[in-house]
Amino acid sequence: MKKKKIIIDILMYILFIILMGHHITENLIHEILGTLLFVLFIIHNILNYRFYKTIFKGKYTIKRTIILIIDLLLLISMICMIISAINISSEVFSFLNIESKIWGRKLHMLSTSWGFIFMSIHIGLHINILINKLNKKMKNNTFEYVYYLILILIFIYGIYSFIKLNFISDMFLLNAFKYYDFSESPIIFYLNVLSSSIFIGLIIYLISCIKFKRKKENNE
């Protein structure tokens, strides 16, 4: 069961990254991949039904509260993405004969950008186990400094990518439409999207590390 969850989560992440490049994939492919993402999202929630059963149980620490808030915001974002995607669909859901509305396009841009942020934060809140393992493995290793240098470079490039992709504008609907650089290489575009996501995840990881360190110092 755990392996199935991990595989589905990885597939969802990959699909989300690909779907950020609507100008790269054809509209039909974009809608098919989007539909697949929504199907995996439903399966993901079914497999994690225990999460919903435990919401009103147990004690809430700060970390558990933050995780719950981010998960619920991500859930709301995905629901808004589904609703708006159906509204503006011209291929997969065209049989529904729904007239595309301007609110549908705005909601899709809004929910997609915020969904991307919440997804990256979600990853950052759960990636500590993986990074801690890598840190231990690289400690006193020949490639220790190379490893940390790579992380720093990814972090810096992630800041650049986040600004270049103009996420802030999409998150707050500062522009009526989403603008793409059609002259940019698809590889560079997806590299920017991926590095932006990793950048957000690393920020959350670093914040959690600082909080853990302070907590440990206070206990001592």
TIPA-537696 format. One record per residue (C-alpha): residue number from 1; residue in one letter; x, y, z. Coordinates in nm, 4 decimals. Last residue first. Layout:
// TIPA-537696
<atom num="NUM" residuo="A" px="X" py="Y" pz="Z"/>
...
//
This chain:
// TIPA-537696
<atom num="220" residuo="E" px="1.8711" py="2.1410" pz="2.6924"/>
<atom num="219" residuo="N" px="1.5030" py="2.1515" pz="2.6046"/>
<atom num="218" residuo="N" px="1.5412" py="2.5070" pz="2.4774"/>
<atom num="217" residuo="E" px="1.8328" py="2.4033" pz="2.2531"/>
<atom num="216" residuo="K" px="1.6312" py="2.1149" pz="2.1057"/>
<atom num="215" residuo="K" px="1.3364" py="2.3434" pz="2.0344"/>
<atom num="214" residuo="R" px="1.5666" py="2.5939" pz="1.8693"/>
<atom num="213" residuo="K" px="1.7179" py="2.3212" pz="1.6491"/>
<atom num="212" residuo="F" px="1.3748" py="2.1863" pz="1.5548"/>
<atom num="211" residuo="K" px="1.2551" py="2.5355" pz="1.4598"/>
<atom num="210" residuo="I" px="1.5660" py="2.5956" pz="1.2477"/>
<atom num="209" residuo="C" px="1.5232" py="2.2574" pz="1.0752"/>
<atom num="208" residuo="S" px="1.1525" py="2.3253" pz="1.0059"/>
<atom num="207" residuo="I" px="1.2435" py="2.6589" pz="0.8464"/>
<atom num="206" residuo="L" px="1.5130" py="2.4897" pz="0.6349"/>
<atom num="205" residuo="Y" px="1.2658" py="2.2250" pz="0.5116"/>
<atom num="204" residuo="I" px="1.0049" py="2.4896" pz="0.4245"/>
<atom num="203" residuo="I" px="1.2656" py="2.6867" pz="0.2292"/>
<atom num="202" residuo="L" px="1.3847" py="2.3665" pz="0.0597"/>
<atom num="201" residuo="G" px="1.0318" py="2.2854" pz="-0.0613"/>
<atom num="200" residuo="I" px="0.9894" py="2.6348" pz="-0.2073"/>
<atom num="199" residuo="F" px="1.3235" py="2.6062" pz="-0.3926"/>
<atom num="198" residuo="I" px="1.2379" py="2.2524" pz="-0.5098"/>
<atom num="197" residuo="S" px="0.9158" py="2.3838" pz="-0.6676"/>
<atom num="196" residuo="S" px="1.0953" py="2.6738" pz="-0.8342"/>
<atom num="195" residuo="S" px="1.3681" py="2.4346" pz="-0.9554"/>
<atom num="194" residuo="L" px="1.1036" py="2.2149" pz="-1.1204"/>
<atom num="193" residuo="V" px="0.9315" py="2.5062" pz="-1.2936"/>
<atom num="192" residuo="N" px="1.2618" py="2.6532" pz="-1.4134"/>
<atom num="191" residuo="L" px="1.3831" py="2.3155" pz="-1.5410"/>
<atom num="190" residuo="Y" px="1.0469" py="2.2766" pz="-1.7134"/>
<atom num="189" residuo="F" px="1.0991" py="2.6052" pz="-1.8970"/>
<atom num="188" residuo="I" px="1.4633" py="2.5330" pz="-1.9779"/>
<atom num="187" residuo="I" px="1.3720" py="2.1954" pz="-2.1310"/>
<atom num="186" residuo="P" px="1.0805" py="2.3512" pz="-2.3222"/>
<atom num="185" residuo="S" px="1.3290" py="2.5989" pz="-2.4804"/>
<atom num="184" residuo="E" px="1.2144" py="2.9609" pz="-2.4602"/>
<atom num="183" residuo="S" px="1.0891" py="3.1335" pz="-2.7746"/>
<atom num="182" residuo="F" px="0.7278" py="3.0869" pz="-2.6680"/>
<atom num="181" residuo="D" px="0.7830" py="3.2967" pz="-2.3543"/>
<atom num="180" residuo="Y" px="0.4490" py="3.2526" pz="-2.1833"/>
<atom num="179" residuo="Y" px="0.1924" py="3.5027" pz="-2.0520"/>
<atom num="178" residuo="K" px="-0.1048" py="3.3962" pz="-1.8438"/>
<atom num="177" residuo="F" px="-0.3972" py="3.6321" pz="-1.8907"/>
<atom num="176" residuo="A" px="-0.5747" py="3.9093" pz="-1.6979"/>
<atom num="175" residuo="N" px="-0.2553" py="4.0016" pz="-1.5152"/>
<atom num="174" residuo="L" px="-0.2300" py="4.0864" pz="-1.1439"/>
<atom num="173" residuo="L" px="-0.4389" py="3.7781" pz="-1.0703"/>
<atom num="172" residuo="F" px="-0.2943" py="3.7435" pz="-0.7179"/>
<atom num="171" residuo="M" px="-0.1306" py="3.4035" pz="-0.7540"/>
<atom num="170" residuo="D" px="-0.0689" py="3.4557" pz="-1.1262"/>
<atom num="169" residuo="S" px="0.1305" py="3.7780" pz="-1.0744"/>
<atom num="168" residuo="I" px="0.3227" py="3.6265" pz="-0.7833"/>
<atom num="167" residuo="F" px="0.4151" py="3.3254" pz="-0.9981"/>
<atom num="166" residuo="N" px="0.6089" py="3.5418" pz="-1.2444"/>
<atom num="165" residuo="L" px="0.7962" py="3.2523" pz="-1.4069"/>
<atom num="164" residuo="K" px="1.1126" py="3.4636" pz="-1.3923"/>
<atom num="163" residuo="I" px="1.0739" py="3.5336" pz="-1.0179"/>
<atom num="162" residuo="F" px="1.0324" py="3.1656" pz="-0.9289"/>
<atom num="161" residuo="S" px="1.3127" py="3.0730" pz="-1.1684"/>
<atom num="160" residuo="Y" px="1.5622" py="3.3168" pz="-1.0107"/>
<atom num="159" residuo="I" px="1.4762" py="3.1952" pz="-0.6594"/>
<atom num="158" residuo="G" px="1.5087" py="2.8346" pz="-0.7771"/>
<atom num="157" residuo="Y" px="1.8482" py="2.9107" pz="-0.9310"/>
<atom num="156" residuo="I" px="1.9677" py="3.0215" pz="-0.5866"/>
<atom num="155" residuo="F" px="1.8263" py="2.7121" pz="-0.4129"/>
<atom num="154" residuo="I" px="1.9571" py="2.4760" pz="-0.6814"/>
<atom num="153" residuo="L" px="2.3008" py="2.6382" pz="-0.6503"/>
<atom num="152" residuo="I" px="2.2932" py="2.5991" pz="-0.2707"/>
<atom num="151" residuo="L" px="2.1890" py="2.2329" pz="-0.2959"/>
<atom num="150" residuo="I" px="2.4634" py="2.1662" pz="-0.5536"/>
<atom num="149" residuo="L" px="2.7230" py="2.3316" pz="-0.3279"/>
<atom num="148" residuo="Y" px="2.6054" py="2.1155" pz="-0.0375"/>
<atom num="147" residuo="Y" px="2.6606" py="1.7986" pz="-0.2426"/>
<atom num="146" residuo="V" px="2.9970" py="1.9184" pz="-0.3772"/>
<atom num="145" residuo="Y" px="3.1050" py="1.9904" pz="-0.0196"/>
<atom num="144" residuo="E" px="3.0172" py="1.6367" pz="0.0914"/>
<atom num="143" residuo="F" px="3.1553" py="1.4650" pz="-0.2222"/>
<atom num="142" residuo="T" px="3.4455" py="1.2941" pz="-0.0466"/>
<atom num="141" residuo="N" px="3.2131" py="1.1957" pz="0.2372"/>
<atom num="140" residuo="N" px="3.2500" py="1.3171" pz="0.5945"/>
<atom num="139" residuo="K" px="2.8718" py="1.3747" pz="0.5927"/>
<atom num="138" residuo="M" px="2.7255" py="1.2763" pz="0.2567"/>
<atom num="137" residuo="K" px="2.5289" py="0.9771" pz="0.3855"/>
<atom num="136" residuo="K" px="2.4073" py="1.1625" pz="0.6925"/>
<atom num="135" residuo="N" px="2.2940" py="1.4595" pz="0.4832"/>
<atom num="134" residuo="L" px="2.1292" py="1.2298" pz="0.2274"/>
<atom num="133" residuo="K" px="1.9326" py="1.0544" pz="0.5018"/>
<atom num="132" residuo="N" px="1.8302" py="1.3893" pz="0.6504"/>
<atom num="131" residuo="I" px="1.7213" py="1.5028" pz="0.3031"/>
<atom num="130" residuo="L" px="1.4953" py="1.1986" pz="0.2562"/>
<atom num="129" residuo="I" px="1.3389" py="1.2187" pz="0.6040"/>
<atom num="128" residuo="N" px="1.2908" py="1.5967" pz="0.5772"/>
<atom num="127" residuo="I" px="1.0931" py="1.5683" pz="0.2514"/>
<atom num="126" residuo="H" px="0.7507" py="1.5667" pz="0.4175"/>
<atom num="125" residuo="L" px="0.6978" py="1.9345" pz="0.4992"/>
<atom num="124" residuo="G" px="0.8851" py="2.0446" pz="0.1860"/>
<atom num="123" residuo="I" px="0.6611" py="1.8239" pz="-0.0286"/>
<atom num="122" residuo="H" px="0.3506" py="1.9904" pz="0.1133"/>
<atom num="121" residuo="I" px="0.5122" py="2.3304" pz="0.0576"/>
<atom num="120" residuo="S" px="0.5673" py="2.2375" pz="-0.3091"/>
<atom num="119" residuo="M" px="0.2053" py="2.1188" pz="-0.3431"/>
<atom num="118" residuo="F" px="0.0820" py="2.4352" pz="-0.1715"/>
<atom num="117" residuo="I" px="0.2762" py="2.6537" pz="-0.4158"/>
<atom num="116" residuo="F" px="0.1648" py="2.4580" pz="-0.7241"/>
<atom num="115" residuo="G" px="-0.1948" py="2.4652" pz="-0.6002"/>
<atom num="114" residuo="W" px="-0.1657" py="2.8429" pz="-0.5560"/>
<atom num="113" residuo="S" px="-0.0587" py="2.8820" pz="-0.9194"/>
<atom num="112" residuo="T" px="-0.3138" py="2.6318" pz="-1.0501"/>
<atom num="111" residuo="S" px="-0.6006" py="2.7678" pz="-0.8377"/>
<atom num="110" residuo="L" px="-0.5482" py="3.1258" pz="-0.9591"/>
<atom num="109" residuo="M" px="-0.4939" py="3.0424" pz="-1.3261"/>
<atom num="108" residuo="H" px="-0.7938" py="2.8069" pz="-1.3246"/>
<atom num="107" residuo="L" px="-1.0106" py="3.0561" pz="-1.1347"/>
<atom num="106" residuo="K" px="-0.9259" py="3.3268" pz="-1.3884"/>
<atom num="105" residuo="R" px="-1.0045" py="3.0992" pz="-1.6820"/>
<atom num="104" residuo="G" px="-1.3322" py="2.9830" pz="-1.5263"/>
<atom num="103" residuo="W" px="-1.4292" py="3.3379" pz="-1.4297"/>
<atom num="102" residuo="I" px="-1.3996" py="3.4319" pz="-1.7979"/>
<atom num="101" residuo="K" px="-1.6659" py="3.1742" pz="-1.8792"/>
<atom num="100" residuo="S" px="-1.6593" py="2.8787" pz="-2.1167"/>
<atom num="99" residuo="E" px="-2.0080" py="2.7673" pz="-2.2148"/>
<atom num="98" residuo="I" px="-2.0666" py="2.4140" pz="-2.0967"/>
<atom num="97" residuo="N" px="-2.1695" py="2.1771" pz="-2.3745"/>
<atom num="96" residuo="L" px="-2.1055" py="1.8693" pz="-2.1569"/>
<atom num="95" residuo="F" px="-1.9640" py="1.6931" pz="-2.4638"/>
<atom num="94" residuo="S" px="-1.6750" py="1.9443" pz="-2.4593"/>
<atom num="93" residuo="F" px="-1.5365" py="1.7726" pz="-2.1485"/>
<atom num="92" residuo="V" px="-1.2238" py="1.6247" pz="-2.3100"/>
<atom num="91" residuo="E" px="-1.1778" py="1.8889" pz="-2.5826"/>
<atom num="90" residuo="S" px="-1.2757" py="2.2537" pz="-2.5305"/>
<atom num="89" residuo="S" px="-1.2489" py="2.2576" pz="-2.1525"/>
<atom num="88" residuo="I" px="-1.2937" py="2.6001" pz="-1.9904"/>
<atom num="87" residuo="N" px="-1.5642" py="2.4997" pz="-1.7412"/>
<atom num="86" residuo="I" px="-1.4283" py="2.1493" pz="-1.6829"/>
<atom num="85" residuo="A" px="-1.0857" py="2.2958" pz="-1.6004"/>
<atom num="84" residuo="S" px="-1.2437" py="2.5533" pz="-1.3657"/>
<atom num="83" residuo="I" px="-1.4207" py="2.2859" pz="-1.1588"/>
<atom num="82" residuo="I" px="-1.1186" py="2.0534" pz="-1.1516"/>
<atom num="81" residuo="M" px="-0.8760" py="2.3329" pz="-1.0646"/>
<atom num="80" residuo="C" px="-1.1082" py="2.4565" pz="-0.7892"/>
<atom num="79" residuo="I" px="-1.1137" py="2.1038" pz="-0.6424"/>
<atom num="78" residuo="M" px="-0.7334" py="2.0908" pz="-0.6635"/>
<atom num="77" residuo="S" px="-0.6974" py="2.4251" pz="-0.4869"/>
<atom num="76" residuo="I" px="-0.9389" py="2.3181" pz="-0.2115"/>
<atom num="75" residuo="L" px="-0.7364" py="1.9993" pz="-0.1534"/>
<atom num="74" residuo="L" px="-0.4104" py="2.1966" pz="-0.1486"/>
<atom num="73" residuo="L" px="-0.5633" py="2.4329" pz="0.1083"/>
<atom num="72" residuo="L" px="-0.6725" py="2.1309" pz="0.3150"/>
<atom num="71" residuo="D" px="-0.3240" py="1.9771" pz="0.2984"/>
<atom num="70" residuo="I" px="-0.1590" py="2.3097" pz="0.3874"/>
<atom num="69" residuo="I" px="-0.3904" py="2.3594" pz="0.6885"/>
<atom num="68" residuo="L" px="-0.3412" py="1.9996" pz="0.8093"/>
<atom num="67" residuo="I" px="0.0391" py="2.0218" pz="0.7791"/>
<atom num="66" residuo="I" px="0.0396" py="2.3532" pz="0.9690"/>
<atom num="65" residuo="T" px="-0.1749" py="2.2075" pz="1.2493"/>
<atom num="64" residuo="R" px="0.0426" py="1.8947" pz="1.2736"/>
<atom num="63" residuo="K" px="0.3561" py="2.1096" pz="1.3000"/>
<atom num="62" residuo="I" px="0.2073" py="2.3377" pz="1.5663"/>
<atom num="61" residuo="T" px="0.0963" py="2.0348" pz="1.7709"/>
<atom num="60" residuo="Y" px="-0.2634" py="1.9171" pz="1.7612"/>
<atom num="59" residuo="K" px="-0.3572" py="1.6459" pz="2.0090"/>
<atom num="58" residuo="G" px="-0.5518" py="1.3419" pz="1.8944"/>
<atom num="57" residuo="K" px="-0.8655" py="1.3006" pz="1.6859"/>
<atom num="56" residuo="F" px="-1.0734" py="1.5434" pz="1.4816"/>
<atom num="55" residuo="I" px="-0.8636" py="1.5068" pz="1.1665"/>
<atom num="54" residuo="T" px="-0.8007" py="1.1338" pz="1.2272"/>
<atom num="53" residuo="K" px="-1.0685" py="0.9962" pz="0.9930"/>
<atom num="52" residuo="Y" px="-0.9657" py="1.2363" pz="0.7163"/>
<atom num="51" residuo="F" px="-0.6074" py="1.1068" pz="0.7209"/>
<atom num="50" residuo="R" px="-0.7357" py="0.7487" pz="0.7325"/>
<atom num="49" residuo="Y" px="-0.8858" py="0.7991" pz="0.3865"/>
<atom num="48" residuo="N" px="-0.5342" py="0.8249" pz="0.2400"/>
<atom num="47" residuo="L" px="-0.5855" py="0.5583" pz="-0.0269"/>
<atom num="46" residuo="I" px="-0.9151" py="0.7220" pz="-0.1262"/>
<atom num="45" residuo="N" px="-0.7484" py="1.0646" pz="-0.1367"/>
<atom num="44" residuo="H" px="-0.4707" py="0.9435" pz="-0.3678"/>
<atom num="43" residuo="I" px="-0.7260" py="0.7654" pz="-0.5895"/>
<atom num="42" residuo="I" px="-0.9125" py="1.0958" pz="-0.6305"/>
<atom num="41" residuo="F" px="-0.5861" py="1.2781" pz="-0.7066"/>
<atom num="40" residuo="L" px="-0.4886" py="1.0060" pz="-0.9536"/>
<atom num="39" residuo="V" px="-0.8152" py="1.0684" pz="-1.1401"/>
<atom num="38" residuo="F" px="-0.7546" py="1.4459" pz="-1.1263"/>
<atom num="37" residuo="L" px="-0.4051" py="1.4032" pz="-1.2675"/>
<atom num="36" residuo="L" px="-0.5378" py="1.1822" pz="-1.5478"/>
<atom num="35" residuo="T" px="-0.7903" py="1.4538" pz="-1.6364"/>
<atom num="34" residuo="G" px="-0.5079" py="1.7088" pz="-1.6484"/>
<atom num="33" residuo="L" px="-0.3025" py="1.4771" pz="-1.8696"/>
<atom num="32" residuo="I" px="-0.5974" py="1.4473" pz="-2.1092"/>
<atom num="31" residuo="E" px="-0.6615" py="1.8239" pz="-2.0979"/>
<atom num="30" residuo="H" px="-0.2987" py="1.9113" pz="-2.1716"/>
<atom num="29" residuo="I" px="-0.2807" py="1.6489" pz="-2.4472"/>
<atom num="28" residuo="L" px="-0.5868" py="1.8049" pz="-2.6130"/>
<atom num="27" residuo="N" px="-0.4466" py="2.1580" pz="-2.5709"/>
<atom num="26" residuo="E" px="-0.1152" py="2.0659" pz="-2.7310"/>
<atom num="25" residuo="T" px="0.1764" py="2.0546" pz="-2.4901"/>
<atom num="24" residuo="I" px="0.4283" py="2.3388" pz="-2.4769"/>
<atom num="23" residuo="H" px="0.1965" py="2.6348" pz="-2.4173"/>
<atom num="22" residuo="H" px="0.0263" py="2.4557" pz="-2.1283"/>
<atom num="21" residuo="G" px="0.3640" py="2.4153" pz="-1.9576"/>
<atom num="20" residuo="M" px="0.2442" py="2.3957" pz="-1.5959"/>
<atom num="19" residuo="L" px="0.0815" py="2.0679" pz="-1.6942"/>
<atom num="18" residuo="I" px="0.4214" py="1.8973" pz="-1.7136"/>
<atom num="17" residuo="I" px="0.5051" py="1.9928" pz="-1.3518"/>
<atom num="16" residuo="F" px="0.1636" py="1.8743" pz="-1.2307"/>
<atom num="15" residuo="L" px="0.2025" py="1.5476" pz="-1.4207"/>
<atom num="14" residuo="I" px="0.5411" py="1.4814" pz="-1.2591"/>
<atom num="13" residuo="Y" px="0.4011" py="1.5555" pz="-0.9112"/>
<atom num="12" residuo="M" px="0.0967" py="1.3356" pz="-0.9653"/>
<atom num="11" residuo="L" px="0.3170" py="1.0501" pz="-1.0896"/>
<atom num="10" residuo="I" px="0.5410" py="1.0834" pz="-0.7816"/>
<atom num="9" residuo="D" px="0.2390" py="1.0822" pz="-0.5468"/>
<atom num="8" residuo="I" px="0.0889" py="0.7795" pz="-0.7252"/>
<atom num="7" residuo="I" px="0.4175" py="0.5866" pz="-0.6949"/>
<atom num="6" residuo="I" px="0.4523" py="0.6815" pz="-0.3257"/>
<atom num="5" residuo="K" px="0.0937" py="0.5778" pz="-0.2475"/>
<atom num="4" residuo="K" px="0.1376" py="0.2454" pz="-0.4300"/>
<atom num="3" residuo="K" px="0.4603" py="0.1797" pz="-0.2382"/>
<atom num="2" residuo="K" px="0.2799" py="0.2422" pz="0.0940"/>
<atom num="1" residuo="M" px="0.0000" py="0.0000" pz="0.0000"/>
//
